[in-house]
Amino acid sequence: MALACDTHPVQNLKVLARLREFGLPEEQVTGWAAWANRDGLSACETLIADEPGPFCFGATPTMADLCLVPQLANARRFGVDLNAFPRLLKAEAAAKTNKAFADAAPDRQPDAE
């Protein structure tokens, strides 16, 4: 929920477009998105720090992993340094070995450019 409810909604395309409509320079819009990502990922890193993994909450993927993988992609898009989130990166790496996650990657979709 930390990602799906607290992080993603405040940095999605609709919110960023509205910030642009208010006349904010692109640097501030991108900064907002990066801040929202860092803040949410930091909370999640703390939440799962003591979980053994390899996924967010154990040996099999959960809804948390479904939310984490695209959120990390967004964080990269906005230039967030992910080195502060080793446990999240471990969960992402586990997810990327899962066929369902690999097949769902944006670059594997029929409309990908």
SEBA-647666 format. One record per residue: x, y, z of N, C-alpha, C, CB in turn. Coordinates in Angstrom, 2 decimals. Each point is the difference from the previous one (the first is absolute). Glycine has a CB too. Layout:
// SEBA-647666
PT      n.u      n.v      n.w     ca.u     ca.v     ca.w      c.u      c.v      c.w     cb.u     cb.v     cb.w
PT        X        Y        Z        X        Y        Z        X        Y        Z        X        Y        Z
...
This chain:
// SEBA-647666
PT      n.u      n.v      n.w     ca.u     ca.v     ca.w      c.u      c.v      c.w     cb.u     cb.v     cb.w
PT     0.81    -1.19     0.00    -0.81     1.19     0.00     0.86     1.26     0.00    -1.79    -1.27     1.19
PT     2.99     1.16    -0.62     0.89     1.17     0.03     0.33     0.48    -1.41     0.96    -0.81     2.16
PT    -0.89    -0.13    -3.09     0.27     0.39    -1.39    -1.29     0.31    -0.75     2.06    -1.42     0.02
PT    -3.02     0.53     0.05    -1.22     0.14    -0.79    -0.85     1.20     0.42     0.02    -2.45    -0.32
PT     0.01     2.79     1.60    -0.87     1.08     0.49     0.74     1.29     0.34    -1.48    -1.75     0.87
PT     2.70     1.63    -0.37     0.72     1.18     0.47     1.05     0.54    -0.97    -0.39    -0.84     2.27
PT     0.91    -0.01    -3.13     1.10     0.41    -0.86    -0.45     0.23    -1.44     1.55    -1.26     1.47
PT    -2.09     0.24    -2.07    -0.37     0.09    -1.42    -0.98     1.14    -0.30     0.37    -2.45    -0.14
PT    -1.44     2.60     0.90    -0.98     1.03    -0.37     0.55     1.42    -0.07    -1.68    -1.44     1.03
PT     2.67     1.77    -0.22     0.49     1.38     0.01     1.12     0.24    -1.01    -0.62     0.11     2.38
PT     1.00    -1.14    -3.12     1.02     0.21    -1.03    -0.42    -0.60    -1.35     1.74     0.00     1.79
PT    -3.03    -0.25    -1.94    -0.45    -0.55    -1.27    -0.13     1.10    -1.06    -1.22    -1.83     1.24
PT     0.97     1.44    -2.46     0.00     0.94    -1.11    -1.04     1.11     0.14     0.81    -1.85    -1.43
PT    -1.98     1.53     1.98    -1.04     1.01     0.16     0.44     1.11     0.96    -1.74    -1.76    -0.45
PT     2.35     1.37     1.56     0.48     0.98     0.97     1.12     0.84    -0.61    -0.64    -1.54     1.89
PT     1.56     0.89    -2.57     1.11     0.74    -0.61    -0.50     0.97    -1.06     1.52    -1.95     0.43
PT    -2.52     1.54    -1.20    -0.58     0.90    -1.00    -0.64     1.21     0.67    -0.40    -1.96    -1.53
PT    -0.24     1.74     2.66    -0.63     1.11     0.72     1.05     0.97     0.54    -1.92    -1.50     0.61
PT     3.02     0.99    -0.13     1.09     0.87     0.46     0.52     0.86    -1.15     0.63    -1.70     1.74
PT    -0.55     1.11    -2.93     0.43     0.76    -1.18    -1.03     1.08    -0.34     1.24    -2.02    -0.87
PT    -2.54     1.69     0.99    -1.05     0.98    -0.25     0.11     1.19     0.94    -1.49    -1.84    -0.80
PT     1.95     1.62     2.00     0.20     1.09     0.96     1.23     0.84    -0.33    -1.09    -1.40     1.74
PT     1.81     1.00    -2.78     1.14     0.77    -0.45     1.32    -0.36     0.64    -1.58     1.77    -0.41
PT     1.62    -2.87     1.13     1.27    -0.40     0.60     0.98    -0.42    -1.10    -1.18    -0.73     2.12
PT     2.43     1.11    -1.99     0.99    -0.43    -0.98     0.20    -1.51     0.06     1.14     2.24     0.18
PT    -0.75    -2.81    -1.28     0.16    -1.45    -0.10     0.95    -0.53     1.08    -0.42     0.15    -2.46
PT     1.42     0.60     2.80     0.95    -0.41     1.04    -0.73    -0.23     1.34     1.84     1.29    -1.17
PT    -2.78    -0.42     1.49    -0.75    -0.16     1.25    -1.00    -1.14    -0.08     0.27     2.44     0.43
PT    -0.87    -2.64    -1.59    -0.94    -1.10    -0.18     0.73    -1.33     0.16    -1.41     1.40    -1.56
PT     2.55    -1.52     0.91     0.80    -1.22     0.11     0.51    -0.16     1.43     0.67     0.19    -2.41
PT    -0.30     0.90     3.04     0.45    -0.05     1.39    -1.09    -0.50     0.93     1.55     1.87    -0.48
PT    -2.79    -1.44     0.23    -1.14    -0.47     0.79    -0.14    -1.52    -0.14    -1.17     2.23    -0.30
PT     1.22    -2.70    -0.93    -0.15    -1.44    -0.24     1.12    -0.79     0.67    -1.14     0.50    -2.19
PT     2.35     0.00     2.10     1.14    -0.67     0.63    -0.16    -0.01     1.52     1.48     0.70    -1.91
PT    -1.91     0.43     2.47    -0.22     0.07     1.46    -1.04    -1.02     0.43     0.59     2.44    -0.02
PT    -1.72    -2.50    -0.68    -1.06    -0.93     0.36     0.51    -1.44    -0.05    -1.72     1.61    -0.87
PT     2.50    -1.91    -0.15     0.56    -1.35    -0.13     0.96    -0.31     1.14    -0.24     0.15    -2.49
PT     1.19     0.74     2.74     0.99    -0.23     1.07    -0.69    -0.19     1.35     1.68     1.36    -1.26
PT    -2.64    -0.51     1.54    -0.70    -0.07     1.28    -0.73    -1.33     0.16    -0.27     2.50    -0.04
PT    -0.46    -2.91    -0.97    -0.74    -1.26     0.06     0.91    -1.21     0.04    -1.82     1.10    -1.21
PT     2.87    -1.07     0.40     0.93    -1.13    -0.01     0.74    -0.11     1.33     0.26     0.25    -2.47
PT     0.06     0.88     3.06     0.66    -0.01     1.30    -0.88    -0.67     1.06     1.23     2.10    -0.62
PT    -2.50    -1.77     0.62    -0.94    -0.63     0.94    -0.07    -1.50    -0.25    -1.33     2.13     0.12
PT     1.30    -2.52    -1.37    -0.09    -1.43    -0.33     1.28    -0.74     0.36    -1.58     0.56    -1.84
PT     2.70     0.07     1.63     1.28    -0.62     0.39    -0.02    -0.31     1.49     1.22     1.25    -1.84
PT    -1.71    -0.33     2.63    -0.09    -0.21     1.44    -1.00    -1.12     0.33     0.58     2.42     0.37
PT    -1.71    -2.42    -1.06    -1.03    -1.01     0.27     0.47    -1.42    -0.24    -1.68     1.69    -0.62
PT     2.52    -1.90    -0.40     0.39    -1.38    -0.34     1.45    -0.32     0.35    -1.68     0.07    -1.81
PT     2.35     0.84     2.48     1.43    -0.18     0.29     0.32    -1.33     0.67     0.17     2.45     0.21
PT    -1.02    -2.92     0.67     0.26    -1.24     0.73    -0.70    -1.22    -0.60     0.28     1.38     2.04
PT    -0.94    -1.19    -3.16    -0.64    -1.13    -0.67     1.06    -0.80    -0.76    -2.18     1.29    -0.22
PT     2.14    -2.62     0.31     1.06    -0.80    -0.62    -0.02    -0.02    -1.53    -0.06    -1.38     2.04
PT    -1.11     1.54    -2.64    -0.08     0.02    -1.45     0.04    -1.38    -0.61     1.07     2.21     0.05
PT    -0.74    -2.27    -1.30     0.59     1.06    -0.81    -0.99     1.07    -0.45     1.64    -1.67    -0.75
PT    -2.94     1.35     0.81    -1.00     1.00    -0.38    -0.25     0.91     1.20    -1.09    -1.59    -1.67
PT     0.20     2.54     1.53    -0.24     0.94     1.09    -0.36    -0.69     1.31    -0.76     1.65    -1.69
PT    -0.11    -2.66     1.61    -0.47    -0.66     1.21     0.10    -1.51    -0.10    -1.54     1.92     0.39
PT     2.69    -2.41    -0.77     0.19    -1.44     0.02     0.47    -0.58    -1.31    -1.72    -0.08     1.69
PT     1.44    -1.21    -1.84     0.52    -0.77    -1.13    -0.85     0.09    -1.26     0.98    -1.51     1.66
PT    -2.16     2.11    -1.55    -0.86     0.14    -1.17    -0.45     1.46    -0.14    -0.79    -2.40     0.24
PT     0.50     2.82    -1.46    -0.43     1.39    -0.19    -1.35     0.27     0.64     1.29     0.05    -2.13
PT    -1.45     1.20     2.56    -1.27     0.46     0.57    -0.39     1.29    -0.73     0.49    -1.06     2.29
PT    -1.59     1.64    -1.87    -0.43     1.28    -0.56     1.09     1.06     0.17    -2.40    -0.59     0.50
PT     3.16     0.49     0.56     1.09     0.96     0.23     1.00    -0.03    -1.16    -0.28    -0.27     2.49
PT     0.62    -0.91    -2.96     0.93    -0.12    -1.12    -0.61     0.55    -1.29     1.04    -2.01     1.10
PT    -2.34     1.77    -1.27    -0.69     0.52    -1.18     0.05     1.52    -0.05    -1.51    -2.00     0.02
PT     1.47     2.62     1.13     0.08     1.48     0.07     1.44     0.49    -0.06    -2.10     0.02     1.33
PT     3.01    -0.78    -0.76     1.40     0.42     0.09     0.68     0.11    -1.35     0.09    -1.06     2.22
PT    -0.23     0.05    -3.05     0.75    -0.03    -1.26    -0.27     1.22    -0.87    -0.07    -2.49     0.10
PT    -1.18     2.85    -0.37    -0.22     1.20    -0.81     0.40     1.30     0.73    -1.86    -1.22    -1.13
PT     1.77     1.22     2.47     0.40     1.20     0.72     1.50     0.23    -0.12    -1.90    -0.33     1.60
PT     2.68    -0.73    -1.56     1.44     0.14    -0.21     0.30     0.49    -1.42     0.43    -1.82     1.70
PT    -1.21     1.36    -2.66     0.19     0.48    -1.38    -0.28     1.50    -0.07    -0.66    -2.27    -0.92
PT    -0.39     2.72     1.59    -0.29     1.44     0.04     1.11     0.76     0.70    -2.45    -0.51     0.02
PT     2.95    -0.03     1.05     1.09     0.67     0.72     1.21     0.18    -0.92    -0.81    -0.99     2.17
PT     1.13    -0.02    -2.92     1.12     0.11    -0.95    -0.29     1.07    -1.05     0.56    -2.43     0.35
PT    -1.77     2.46    -0.81    -0.38     0.99    -1.03     0.20     1.42     0.51    -1.67    -1.63    -0.93
PT     1.47     1.83     2.23     0.14     1.33     0.58     1.37     0.22     0.65    -2.46     0.02     0.36
PT     3.39    -0.91    -0.61     1.38     0.19     0.44     0.25    -0.24     1.47     0.16     1.59    -1.79
PT    -0.97    -2.39     2.44     0.20    -0.30     1.42     1.16    -0.99     0.14    -2.46     0.41     0.50
PT     3.38    -0.09     0.40     1.11    -0.91     0.30    -0.54    -1.13     0.86     1.72     1.89    -0.12
PT    -1.69    -3.09    -0.39    -0.59    -1.13     0.70     0.97    -0.75     0.91    -1.54    -0.20    -1.91
PT     2.76     0.67     2.01     0.98    -0.68     0.84    -0.41    -0.05     1.47     1.74     0.74    -1.59
PT    -2.59     0.16     2.02    -0.45     0.02     1.39    -1.06    -1.06     0.30     0.51     2.43     0.04
PT    -0.88    -3.21    -1.05    -1.10    -0.96     0.16     0.42    -1.42    -0.36    -1.61     1.85    -0.49
PT     2.62    -2.39     1.14     0.49    -1.34    -0.39    -1.03    -1.11     0.17     2.25     0.77     0.64
PT    -3.08    -0.68     0.38    -0.99    -1.06     0.20    -1.08     0.05    -1.07     0.44     0.06     2.46
PT    -0.83     1.13    -2.87    -0.96     0.12    -1.09     0.59    -0.51    -1.31    -1.04     1.98     1.15
PT     2.29    -1.69    -1.38     0.66    -0.48    -1.22     0.11    -1.52    -0.02     1.28     2.15    -0.12
PT    -1.10    -2.74     1.30     0.02    -1.47     0.11    -1.36    -0.57    -0.40     1.73     0.13     1.85
PT    -2.79     0.49    -1.38    -1.35    -0.46    -0.36    -0.26     0.17    -1.49    -0.80     0.59     2.30
PT     1.25     0.53    -2.85    -0.17     0.23    -1.44     0.76    -1.05    -0.81    -0.28     2.46     0.43
PT     1.50    -2.76    -0.02     0.79    -1.01    -0.71    -0.70    -1.35     0.01     2.10     1.23     0.62
PT    -2.68    -1.59     0.51    -0.74    -1.26     0.08    -1.19     0.03    -0.95     0.72    -0.30     2.40
PT    -1.42     1.42    -2.42    -1.17     0.12    -0.87     0.39    -0.13    -1.47    -1.10     1.47     1.70
PT     2.23    -0.89    -2.07     0.40    -0.04    -1.40     0.35    -1.41    -0.49     0.84     2.32     0.27
PT    -0.61    -3.25     0.66     0.24    -1.39    -0.41    -1.30    -0.77    -0.17     2.19     0.07     1.20
PT    -3.30     0.53    -0.82    -1.31    -0.62    -0.09    -0.59     0.29    -1.38    -0.35     0.22     2.51
PT    -0.08    -1.25    -3.21    -0.50     0.16    -1.37    -1.16     0.99    -0.09     0.72    -2.33    -0.45
PT    -1.63     2.30     1.39    -1.14     0.91    -0.05     0.46     1.46     0.07    -1.44    -1.76     1.07
PT     2.39     2.04    -0.22     0.54     1.37     0.10     0.74     0.37    -1.29     0.20    -0.24     2.50
PT     0.60    -0.68    -2.99     0.75     0.26    -1.23    -0.94     0.27    -1.17     1.87    -1.45     0.83
PT    -2.93     0.65    -0.94    -0.96     0.17    -1.09    -0.79     1.31     0.12    -0.17    -2.48    -0.15
PT     0.04     3.00     1.36    -0.77     1.23     0.22     0.84     1.27    -0.15    -1.45    -1.29     1.53
PT     2.74     1.15    -1.75     0.87     1.17    -0.12    -0.48     0.90    -1.14     1.96    -1.33     0.89
PT    -1.94     2.64    -0.67    -0.49     0.93    -1.02     0.64    -0.18    -1.38    -0.42     1.58     1.83
PT     1.70    -1.87    -1.86     0.68    -0.14    -1.30    -0.36    -1.31    -0.70     1.86     1.37     0.90
PT    -2.60    -2.25    -0.25    -0.44    -1.26    -0.62    -1.43     0.06    -0.49     1.57    -1.20     1.48
PT    -2.21     2.36    -1.36    -1.40     0.13    -0.40    -0.10     0.30    -1.50    -0.59     0.81     2.32
PT    -0.51    -1.25    -2.94    -0.16     0.18    -1.45     0.11     1.46    -0.46    -1.44    -2.01     0.04
PT     1.04     2.95     0.82     0.03     1.40    -0.41     1.29     0.73     0.42    -2.50    -0.01     0.16
PT     3.47    -0.75     0.33     1.27     0.62     0.42     0.74     0.54    -1.21     0.15    -1.54     1.97
PT     0.47     2.68    -1.74     0.76     0.62    -1.10     1.42    -0.48     0.02    -1.45     2.00     0.07
